[in-house]
């Protein structure tokens, strides 16, 4: 079985209407780059999650979230590190995110 790459996952989300982007702020909150609104990570809706590890280095870890902005309603993506390479702010955001929907 072949797993999608990070690039393929992003392309699939974009094709599915995830047009906005989210970023992690220095205050460990999420910012929707479409509307500019920053809010706590526990105030977004998670619609999808995909984790990735580097083929040659398992410490090369990233995660892609398909999110919905509570403020403007747009769907967007957050790409961030997780595990030992995550910044303090990234780790705080990941821990604060609400539980994803059951699959």
C-alpha atoms as an extended CHARMM CRD file, in Angstrom:
* protein
*
       103  EXT
         1         1  UNK       CA              0.0000000000        0.0000000000        0.0000000000  PROA      1               0.0000000000
         2         2  UNK       CA              1.2900000000        3.4660000000       -0.8770000000  PROA      2               0.0000000000
         3         3  UNK       CA              0.6470000000        6.3850000000        1.4500000000  PROA      3               0.0000000000
         4         4  UNK       CA              0.1350000000        9.8930000000        0.0750000000  PROA      4               0.0000000000
         5         5  UNK       CA              2.9360000000       12.4140000000        0.4290000000  PROA      5               0.0000000000
         6         6  UNK       CA              2.5230000000       15.7370000000        2.1950000000  PROA      6               0.0000000000
         7         7  UNK       CA              2.3580000000       17.4940000000       -1.1720000000  PROA      7               0.0000000000
         8         8  UNK       CA             -0.3440000000       15.0950000000       -2.3940000000  PROA      8               0.0000000000
         9         9  UNK       CA             -2.3400000000       15.5780000000        0.8160000000  PROA      9               0.0000000000
        10        10  UNK       CA             -2.1880000000       19.3670000000        0.4340000000  PROA      10              0.0000000000
        11        11  UNK       CA             -3.2680000000       19.1400000000       -3.2000000000  PROA      11              0.0000000000
        12        12  UNK       CA             -6.2190000000       16.9120000000       -2.2370000000  PROA      12              0.0000000000
        13        13  UNK       CA             -7.3160000000       19.3210000000        0.5030000000  PROA      13              0.0000000000
        14        14  UNK       CA             -7.0250000000       22.3220000000       -1.8420000000  PROA      14              0.0000000000
        15        15  UNK       CA             -9.1040000000       20.4740000000       -4.4410000000  PROA      15              0.0000000000
        16        16  UNK       CA            -11.6760000000       19.7350000000       -1.7280000000  PROA      16              0.0000000000
        17        17  UNK       CA            -12.1450000000       23.4320000000       -0.9320000000  PROA      17              0.0000000000
        18        18  UNK       CA             -9.5530000000       24.0700000000        1.7910000000  PROA      18              0.0000000000
        19        19  UNK       CA             -8.4920000000       27.4240000000        0.3590000000  PROA      19              0.0000000000
        20        20  UNK       CA             -7.3830000000       29.2700000000        3.5010000000  PROA      20              0.0000000000
        21        21  UNK       CA             -4.1960000000       28.8040000000        5.4790000000  PROA      21              0.0000000000
        22        22  UNK       CA             -3.6830000000       28.7720000000        9.2280000000  PROA      22              0.0000000000
        23        23  UNK       CA             -0.4960000000       29.6520000000       11.0740000000  PROA      23              0.0000000000
        24        24  UNK       CA              0.7010000000       29.2310000000       14.6310000000  PROA      24              0.0000000000
        25        25  UNK       CA              1.3210000000       32.5810000000       16.3340000000  PROA      25              0.0000000000
        26        26  UNK       CA              4.0320000000       33.4250000000       18.8430000000  PROA      26              0.0000000000
        27        27  UNK       CA              1.2730000000       33.3730000000       21.5000000000  PROA      27              0.0000000000
        28        28  UNK       CA              0.4430000000       29.7240000000       20.6340000000  PROA      28              0.0000000000
        29        29  UNK       CA             -2.8850000000       30.5440000000       19.0180000000  PROA      29              0.0000000000
        30        30  UNK       CA             -4.0790000000       29.9550000000       15.4540000000  PROA      30              0.0000000000
        31        31  UNK       CA             -4.3810000000       32.7000000000       12.8730000000  PROA      31              0.0000000000
        32        32  UNK       CA             -6.5730000000       32.3650000000        9.7810000000  PROA      32              0.0000000000
        33        33  UNK       CA             -4.6430000000       34.0990000000        7.0320000000  PROA      33              0.0000000000
        34        34  UNK       CA             -7.8360000000       34.7520000000        5.0510000000  PROA      34              0.0000000000
        35        35  UNK       CA             -9.7190000000       36.8140000000        7.6320000000  PROA      35              0.0000000000
        36        36  UNK       CA             -6.7460000000       37.6430000000        9.8790000000  PROA      36              0.0000000000
        37        37  UNK       CA             -8.5560000000       36.4740000000       13.0020000000  PROA      37              0.0000000000
        38        38  UNK       CA             -6.4430000000       34.8470000000       15.7310000000  PROA      38              0.0000000000
        39        39  UNK       CA             -8.1150000000       32.5740000000       18.2260000000  PROA      39              0.0000000000
        40        40  UNK       CA             -7.3050000000       29.7930000000       20.6700000000  PROA      40              0.0000000000
        41        41  UNK       CA             -6.6120000000       26.4300000000       19.0650000000  PROA      41              0.0000000000
        42        42  UNK       CA             -9.5620000000       24.8750000000       20.8840000000  PROA      42              0.0000000000
        43        43  UNK       CA            -11.9090000000       27.1740000000       18.9150000000  PROA      43              0.0000000000
        44        44  UNK       CA            -11.3890000000       25.6110000000       15.4640000000  PROA      44              0.0000000000
        45        45  UNK       CA            -13.1040000000       22.6100000000       13.9300000000  PROA      45              0.0000000000
        46        46  UNK       CA            -10.8310000000       19.7880000000       12.8070000000  PROA      46              0.0000000000
        47        47  UNK       CA            -12.1310000000       18.1210000000        9.6590000000  PROA      47              0.0000000000
        48        48  UNK       CA             -9.0940000000       16.0180000000        8.7140000000  PROA      48              0.0000000000
        49        49  UNK       CA             -5.6550000000       15.0120000000        9.9660000000  PROA      49              0.0000000000
        50        50  UNK       CA             -2.7040000000       13.4390000000        8.1320000000  PROA      50              0.0000000000
        51        51  UNK       CA              0.6660000000       12.7060000000        9.7560000000  PROA      51              0.0000000000
        52        52  UNK       CA              3.9510000000       12.2850000000        7.9210000000  PROA      52              0.0000000000
        53        53  UNK       CA              7.4110000000       11.0100000000        8.8330000000  PROA      53              0.0000000000
        54        54  UNK       CA             10.5390000000       11.3480000000        6.7530000000  PROA      54              0.0000000000
        55        55  UNK       CA             11.4710000000        8.2210000000        4.8100000000  PROA      55              0.0000000000
        56        56  UNK       CA             15.1200000000        8.4470000000        5.8240000000  PROA      56              0.0000000000
        57        57  UNK       CA             14.6290000000       10.1070000000        9.2260000000  PROA      57              0.0000000000
        58        58  UNK       CA             11.6240000000        9.2400000000       11.4260000000  PROA      58              0.0000000000
        59        59  UNK       CA             12.3290000000       12.3710000000       13.5120000000  PROA      59              0.0000000000
        60        60  UNK       CA             11.3040000000       14.4290000000       10.4670000000  PROA      60              0.0000000000
        61        61  UNK       CA              7.6560000000       14.6370000000       11.5110000000  PROA      61              0.0000000000
        62        62  UNK       CA              4.9290000000       16.9150000000       10.1820000000  PROA      62              0.0000000000
        63        63  UNK       CA              1.1650000000       16.9760000000       10.3830000000  PROA      63              0.0000000000
        64        64  UNK       CA             -1.4980000000       18.5030000000        8.1430000000  PROA      64              0.0000000000
        65        65  UNK       CA             -4.8130000000       19.5700000000        9.6180000000  PROA      65              0.0000000000
        66        66  UNK       CA             -7.8870000000       20.4090000000        7.5770000000  PROA      66              0.0000000000
        67        67  UNK       CA             -9.5690000000       23.0870000000        9.7070000000  PROA      67              0.0000000000
        68        68  UNK       CA            -12.5770000000       25.3820000000        9.6340000000  PROA      68              0.0000000000
        69        69  UNK       CA            -12.2100000000       28.9360000000       10.9360000000  PROA      69              0.0000000000
        70        70  UNK       CA            -14.7900000000       29.7240000000       13.6120000000  PROA      70              0.0000000000
        71        71  UNK       CA            -14.7470000000       33.4200000000       12.6710000000  PROA      71              0.0000000000
        72        72  UNK       CA            -15.0960000000       33.4650000000        8.8580000000  PROA      72              0.0000000000
        73        73  UNK       CA            -16.1930000000       29.8630000000        8.2350000000  PROA      73              0.0000000000
        74        74  UNK       CA            -13.5580000000       29.1980000000        5.5860000000  PROA      74              0.0000000000
        75        75  UNK       CA            -11.8610000000       25.8450000000        5.3800000000  PROA      75              0.0000000000
        76        76  UNK       CA             -8.0800000000       25.8600000000        5.4350000000  PROA      76              0.0000000000
        77        77  UNK       CA             -4.9270000000       23.9430000000        6.2390000000  PROA      77              0.0000000000
        78        78  UNK       CA             -2.3590000000       24.0520000000        8.9840000000  PROA      78              0.0000000000
        79        79  UNK       CA              0.9670000000       22.3490000000        8.3060000000  PROA      79              0.0000000000
        80        80  UNK       CA              3.1520000000       22.0670000000       11.3600000000  PROA      80              0.0000000000
        81        81  UNK       CA              5.8390000000       19.9630000000       12.9730000000  PROA      81              0.0000000000
        82        82  UNK       CA              5.0270000000       17.5390000000       15.7650000000  PROA      82              0.0000000000
        83        83  UNK       CA              7.1170000000       15.4660000000       18.1070000000  PROA      83              0.0000000000
        84        84  UNK       CA             10.6760000000       16.4460000000       19.0150000000  PROA      84              0.0000000000
        85        85  UNK       CA             11.0420000000       18.9910000000       16.1850000000  PROA      85              0.0000000000
        86        86  UNK       CA              7.9370000000       21.0200000000       17.0990000000  PROA      86              0.0000000000
        87        87  UNK       CA              8.4130000000       24.4720000000       18.5660000000  PROA      87              0.0000000000
        88        88  UNK       CA              6.9410000000       25.2200000000       21.9790000000  PROA      88              0.0000000000
        89        89  UNK       CA              4.0820000000       27.1400000000       20.3220000000  PROA      89              0.0000000000
        90        90  UNK       CA              3.3680000000       24.3450000000       17.8290000000  PROA      90              0.0000000000
        91        91  UNK       CA              3.2440000000       21.7800000000       20.6370000000  PROA      91              0.0000000000
        92        92  UNK       CA              0.8820000000       23.9900000000       22.6830000000  PROA      92              0.0000000000
        93        93  UNK       CA             -1.4610000000       24.3960000000       19.6920000000  PROA      93              0.0000000000
        94        94  UNK       CA             -1.4920000000       20.6700000000       18.8960000000  PROA      94              0.0000000000
        95        95  UNK       CA             -2.2730000000       19.8040000000       22.5160000000  PROA      95              0.0000000000
        96        96  UNK       CA             -5.0530000000       22.4150000000       22.6810000000  PROA      96              0.0000000000
        97        97  UNK       CA             -6.8230000000       21.3750000000       19.4690000000  PROA      97              0.0000000000
        98        98  UNK       CA            -10.2210000000       19.7570000000       20.0440000000  PROA      98              0.0000000000
        99        99  UNK       CA            -10.6550000000       16.0540000000       19.4580000000  PROA      99              0.0000000000
       100       100  UNK       CA            -11.0960000000       15.2420000000       15.7560000000  PROA      100             0.0000000000
       101       101  UNK       CA            -14.3170000000       13.7200000000       14.4860000000  PROA      101             0.0000000000
       102       102  UNK       CA            -14.4940000000        9.9260000000       14.5290000000  PROA      102             0.0000000000
       103       103  UNK       CA            -13.4630000000        8.2690000000       11.2840000000  PROA      103             0.0000000000
